[in-house]
Amino acid sequence: MTLLSAMISAVIATAVWYQSEKARKLHVGTLALMYWGASLMWLVDAAVEYADLRAEYFAPAAADMLNDAFLGLSVAVLGLVIWMVIVLVRDPLGTVRNLLQKHHG
């Protein structure tokens, strides 16, 4: 479930980055790379776990699936939070700078 959620997030972020010039200015590519990195990590994890469990790998317990779903969702949200911090710090559109100038100027 973690691999699936990371790959879905990566595909969506990549599609948004590819289709929108504004998304490229807002560093959506960085978000996509974070999600692709997480996907690669969980792909390796799944391969190692499959090598260990074999057929049992395809019959996880319901509690394990729920935990994996929460972990996948948490990673997707954490990726968004990190990306938002990057965008706020870099301020590629000057939005934060303009707001600060209005309040202090």
C-alpha positions in Angstrom: 0.0 0.0 0.0 2.9 2.4 0.7 4.4 1.7 -2.7 1.0 2.2 -4.4 0.3 5.5 -2.6 3.9 6.8 -3.3 3.6 5.9 -7.0 0.2 7.5 -7.4 1.5 10.6 -5.8 4.6 10.6 -8.0 2.5 10.1 -11.2 0.1 13.0 -10.2 3.0 15.3 -9.3 4.8 14.5 -12.5 1.7 15.1 -14.7 1.1 18.4 -13.0 4.7 19.4 -13.4 4.7 18.4 -17.1 1.5 20.2 -18.0 1.9 23.5 -16.2 4.6 26.2 -16.6 3.4 27.7 -13.3 3.9 24.3 -11.6 7.5 24.3 -12.8 8.0 27.7 -11.4 6.6 26.5 -8.1 9.1 23.6 -7.9 6.5 20.8 -8.3 9.4 18.9 -9.9 11.0 18.7 -6.5 7.8 17.2 -5.1 7.7 14.7 -7.9 11.3 13.7 -7.2 10.5 13.2 -3.5 7.6 10.9 -4.4 9.7 9.0 -7.0 12.4 8.5 -4.4 9.9 7.1 -1.9 8.5 4.9 -4.7 12.0 3.5 -5.4 12.6 3.0 -1.7 9.4 1.0 -1.2 9.9 -1.0 -4.4 13.2 -2.2 -3.0 11.5 -2.9 0.3 8.8 -4.9 -1.4 11.3 -7.0 -3.3 13.2 -7.8 -0.1 10.0 -8.6 1.7 8.9 -10.8 -1.1 12.2 -12.6 -1.1 11.7 -13.3 2.6 7.9 -14.2 2.6 7.3 -15.6 -0.9 3.6 -16.5 -1.3 2.7 -15.0 2.1 3.6 -11.6 0.8 0.4 -11.5 -1.2 -1.9 -12.3 1.8 -1.2 -9.5 4.3 -3.3 -9.2 7.4 -5.9 -6.4 7.5 -4.1 -4.6 10.3 -0.9 -4.6 8.2 -2.7 -3.2 5.2 -4.3 -0.5 7.4 -0.9 0.5 8.9 0.6 0.6 5.4 -2.2 2.8 4.2 -1.7 5.3 7.0 2.0 5.3 6.4 1.5 5.9 2.7 -0.9 8.8 3.4 1.5 10.2 6.0 4.4 10.2 3.6 2.3 11.9 0.9 1.3 14.6 3.3 4.8 15.0 4.7 6.1 15.4 1.1 3.5 18.2 0.5 4.6 19.9 3.8 8.2 19.8 2.8 7.4 21.1 -0.7 5.3 23.9 0.8 8.2 25.0 3.0 10.5 25.0 0.0 8.1 27.1 -1.9 7.6 29.6 1.0 11.4 29.9 1.5 12.2 30.3 -2.2 9.1 32.4 -2.9 9.4 32.0 -6.7 6.4 34.2 -7.5 7.3 36.9 -4.9 4.0 36.4 -3.0 5.4 36.3 0.5 7.8 39.2 -0.3 4.8 41.3 -1.6 2.7 40.5 1.5 5.5 41.5 3.8 6.1 44.8 1.9 2.4 45.6 2.1 2.3 45.1 5.9 5.6 47.0 6.6 5.4 49.6 3.8 
